[in-house]
Amino acid sequence: MPLYTADALVLRTYKLGEADRIVVFLTADRGKKRGVAKSARRPRSRFVGALEPLTHARVAYFEKETRELVNLNYAEPLRSPLMASGDAVSYASYFAELLDEWSPADDPSETLYRLGASVLDAMADGGSVERLARYFVRTKEGYHVDSDLRKMIVFAPHNVLKDAPFTKLDLIACR
């Protein structure tokens, strides 16, 4: 049973029994994980402040291949939306829910991890959380990028070297 250590974004937690919690967290290199944090609900827990939604924490966990849940050993908070002002806590829950919906289990996605970390950085720097939240819309099928934002972005399968008109663009992003 190997021990893994990684920086993670806490997406959500659930109560488990009298004193434990199930924690869903996202890492850049191992993807979304679900784990048990023993005694996390006790007043003198070693997880105090580290299991809030969208908290950036350094976690250590044990993982067995045959088990769905990992065993969370510790979580040390690095940055938290609780440090931001105003409605940041409610928006942090919203963004954590978005990341949880978008990330499949055990599928590493550094892009999603960086998106979550960027949102947390923007909130910590005093950026407008309302502006961040308005770019994502919840529909019956899930979450989508707002149509006004999509109109400002050009998605084109062109080769910049071969298609000369596209060399005059201000921003080009490749996947």
Secondary structure, DSSP 8 states (H G I E B T S, - for coil): --EEEEEEEEEEEEEETTTEEEEEEEETTTEEEEEEETTTTSTT-TTTTTSSTT-EEEEEEE--TT-SSEEEEEEEEEE-GGGS-TTHHHHHHHHHHHHHHH--BT---HHHHHHHHHHHHHHHTT--HHHHHTTEEEETTEEEE-HHHHHHS------TTT-GGGGG-S-----
